[in-house]
Amino acid sequence: MFAFTRRLLAGVAGLAVAGLLPITATNSAAAATSIQLVSPADAAAGAQSGQWKVLDVRPVPPLDYIGGHLPKAVHISEQAFRGPNGKLPFQIWPAGDLANLLSKAGISNRDQVLVYSDGNNVLGATLVAYILEKSGVPKVGVIDGGFSAYKASGAEVTKVFPSYKPGNFKPTSIPGLAIPLQELLPLVGKPNVVIVDPRPKALFEGTDQLFIRPGHIPGAINITWQSVTEANNDDEALKNPHKIKSVEALRKLFESRGVTPDKTVIISCSTGRESSLQYVLLKHVLGYPNVRLYEGSWTEYSATSNPAQAGPDSSPIKN
């Protein structure tokens, strides 16, 4: 019996290694991913040295990429990482589809990947960073300030398309990063749980009737995604939504709203894209130990009959 079990487990592991099964925590001890903000200068040096495989994830059409990009950067629009799943739109593709996409971009499982976009599309950059973490990439960088800051730094920009060989990315899915609806529902209203919603005020409060039902998950706190960036800086020269505020400013903002490291933090937005920014910052920049992303977000929640809330949140200090 024990010999049969060992042979069965060995066979499963072999299928996973062969790329026929997704590798998860049940069949591979995957190391934790680190996501870091990378300055334009360090991005230029790391890309030149080969430390990073570089992904330009600016959305389609790809004319911005064609007009100039980081040397060796491969363009995959953030939109390529998601699609319909038979129930909801804009959901992250399964591990096998992601592995195929990343392989075509020249990326293998142990590569370190640098991601950037520009302007408001910082959300696409952090979404892809989250997806890379979920796919088990060991180290991910996001250029702080995006392409505009990189170009303004005087670092090299090129129009040359890189020549590269396909990668060999095995399907991988790290559990526990996302929280599904059935796990979320029992946590709503618990004193040790805080739900952060980074959507615009009108969507959060329900005055914008965009979704099937307006409003937000009961008890959620509205911390808009722009408030963690320099999107609203009074100095026009410093205004950049792809540039993240200082660690000290981030810590002060979140703690003033009751989002503290001792709590389980769940981020929920419209489709998971806006949530990815605060997920990355809370977990990887501030080091909060218990942060999860609700990928279905209000797209899924608004289509259910679960309790919804409208109007402003009741937490201190609005933004």
Buried (B, 14 or more C-beta within 10 A) or exposed (E): EEEEEEEEEEEBBEEBEEBEBBBBEEBBEBEEBEBBBBBBEBBBBBBBEEBBBBBBBBBEEBEBBEEEBBBBBBBBBBEBBBEEEEEBEBBBBEBBBBBBBBBBBBBBBEBBBBBBBBBBBBBBBBBBBBBBBBBBBBBBBBBBBBBBBBBEEEBEBEEEEBEEEEBEBBBBBBEEBBBEBEEBEEBBEEEEBBBBBBBBEEBBBBEEEEBEBBBBBEBBBBBBBBBBBBBEBEEEEEEBBBBBBEEEEBBEBBEEBBBEBEBBBBBBBBBBBBBBBBBBBBBBBBEBEBBBBBBBBBBBBBBEEBEBBEEEBEBEEEE
